[in-house]
């Protein structure tokens, strides 16, 4: 016969496990772990079924790749495919001499954007600004070593709609939303050395989105 004490302990343990799962799910920790272990095939097939992030504007994502990143970028790409909305295009900027090193599976997800110039910290920003000329195009620049939260892209786009004249970064500074009309003169602001700090000094009306569910990959 099972004692009342055993049943009490068992109930407490189960309750603690359930509570832990709720907390971990709330902060995106369970998703964070799964995304780093899972392949990208299912994420790719589901992405096209997602609703558009916004109907009347073009939204693109941009990140940069170095040879050392090629084998480690999958968690980030999984995280931007596993979103609540989809975007119009995803771009991966690579140096001209490295474009042949990009894995085929990355090319199935992102448009490869070769760059003949090294923009340093701004490799994920400047080339896409030079390509996307429409003033109200929403450009979200990402880091290739981050797992982005489930609703992050939707949150950034919504924040941009609410603050149309602002560039937007997340709380941790792991992504930046810009528009060409807010970055006039930025692409040649630091001709000798492109750094994120110099770029940010030139960005108009920087606003911070209170979002903390983006995490560096393991």
N, C-alpha and C positions, 0 to 999 in steps of 0.2 A: 504493500500500500504506500502510495506516494505521500510523503509528509507535507503538511501545510508550509513548513519552512522552505522545503525544496521548491514547491510551487511558487512561493513568493519570490525566491531568488531567481528562478527561471523567468518569471514574468518581468522582473526588474531588468534582467539581462536583455531580453527581447525588446523591451521598451527602449533601452539605451541604444541598441543596435538600430532600431527604427529611427530614433531621434538623430543618430549620427548620419544615417543615410539622407534624412531630410535636410540637415545642415549642409552636408557635402554637396547635395544636389543644388541647394539654394545658391551656394557660392560657385557653382560650376566645376567643382573639384572632380567629381566622378566623370563628367564629360571630358575634362582636361586629361585624365588618365587614359580613357578609352581612345581618344583622338590620337594619342601618341603611339598606340599599339595597333590600331586598325589600319587596313589598307584603304586606298582612296576610291576604289571602284564603286562602292555603294554610294558614297558621297557625290561622285560625279554623275551617276545616273539620277539621283534625286534632285540635283541642283536645278535642272531645267524646269522642274515642276513647281519651283518656288514662285511666289508672286513678285512682280517688279518692285524695286525699292521706291520708285516714284514714277508717275506716268508721263509727266511733261518735261523731264530733264534727263540729260545723259549723265550716268553715274559710272565711273571707272575706278578700279583699284590699281595700285602700282607698288611694286617692291623690286629690290635689286638682288642680283645673284653674283657671287664670286665663285671660283672653282671649289673652294673649301665648303661652300654652302650646298652644293648640288645634292649631296646625300642626306642632308639634314633638314630640308625645307618641307618635307611631307606633313609634319604636324601643323605648321602654319597654313598650308594649302587646305588640309582637311578642315581646319577651323573656319576658313572663309567660304568653303563649300557647304559646311554645316551651319548655315545661317537661317534666319527667318525670312529673308528676302534675297533676290538675286540682283546682280548689276549688269550693265551693258557689256562690259569688257574687263578682263583682268590682264595686266601687263607685267612682264618680267624684264627689267632692264639689265643687260649684260654688256660688258666691254666687247667691242667688235671682235677682238682676237679670241674671245671665249665662247662665242655663240654656238660653235660646234660641240661644246662640252655639255650643253643642256640636255638632260635626259628626255627621252621621247614621252614619258608619262607626264612630265611638266608641260611639254608642248601641247598636250591634249587639254590642259586646263588654262594655260596662259598664252597670250600673244607675246612672242619674244621680240624685244625692242633693242636691237644692237645700238650701242653708243660709241662713236669714234673718239669721245673725250671722256676723261675720268673726272667726275664731279665730286669725288670724295664722299663726304657724309651725305651729299645731296644726290647721289646716283638714283635714288628712288623718287626724286622730286623733279629735278630740272629737265631730264629728257621727256617726261610725260607732259610737262608744261609746254615744251617746245612742239610737241605733237598735237595736243588738244588745244585748239584755238578758240573754240566757242566760249564766250565770256561767262556763261552761266553753267558750264559743265562742272559737275561735282567730282573732284579728284580726291580720293582717300589714299594717302601713302602709308604703307605698312612696313614693319620690320620682319625679316624672314625667320627670326628665332623666337616668335611669340605665338602662343595659342590664344586667339581672339574669342571673346565671349559670344555665346549663341546669338544674341540679338544686337551685337555691337554695330554692324553696318546699318541696320534699321535705326538704331539710336542716333548714330552720327548724321544720317540723312535727315531724320526728323529735327534734330537740333539745327541743322543748316537751314531747313525750311523756316524754322522759328526765328533764326538769326541770319537772314539772307546776306547781310553785309559783313559777316564775320568769318574769319578762318577759325577752325575748331580743332582742339587737341583733347585727348582723353586725360584723365587725372594723372596717370602714370607717365604720360608723354611717350606712349608707344605707337601712336598713330597721329596723323595730321590730315585734316580736311582743308583743301584750298580750292579756289576757283581762279581761272586765268585773269578775270577782271580785278581780283584782289591782289594780284602778284605782278603788277606792271613794273618792269625794270628789275625784277628779282633775279631773272635768269642771268643777267650780266653784272650783278651787284658785287661779285667777288671774283673777278677774272683771274686773280693769281692763286687763290685758294678757296675752294668751296667747302664751307663748314656749316653744320646745322645751326650753330649759334648765329653766324652772320646772316643766314637765310631767315631765321626767325625774327631778327631785328628789322627785316624789311617787309615782313608779312603784315598786312593791314588788319587791325581790330581783332586781335587774338582772343578767343573765348574758350573756356575750359568746360568740357562735358564731365559731369560727375559720374564716372563709370570706372569701376575697379575690378572687373572680372576678366581682364586681360592678364595673362601670366607668361613669363618667359618659359620656354620649353625645357624639359629635363636635359 
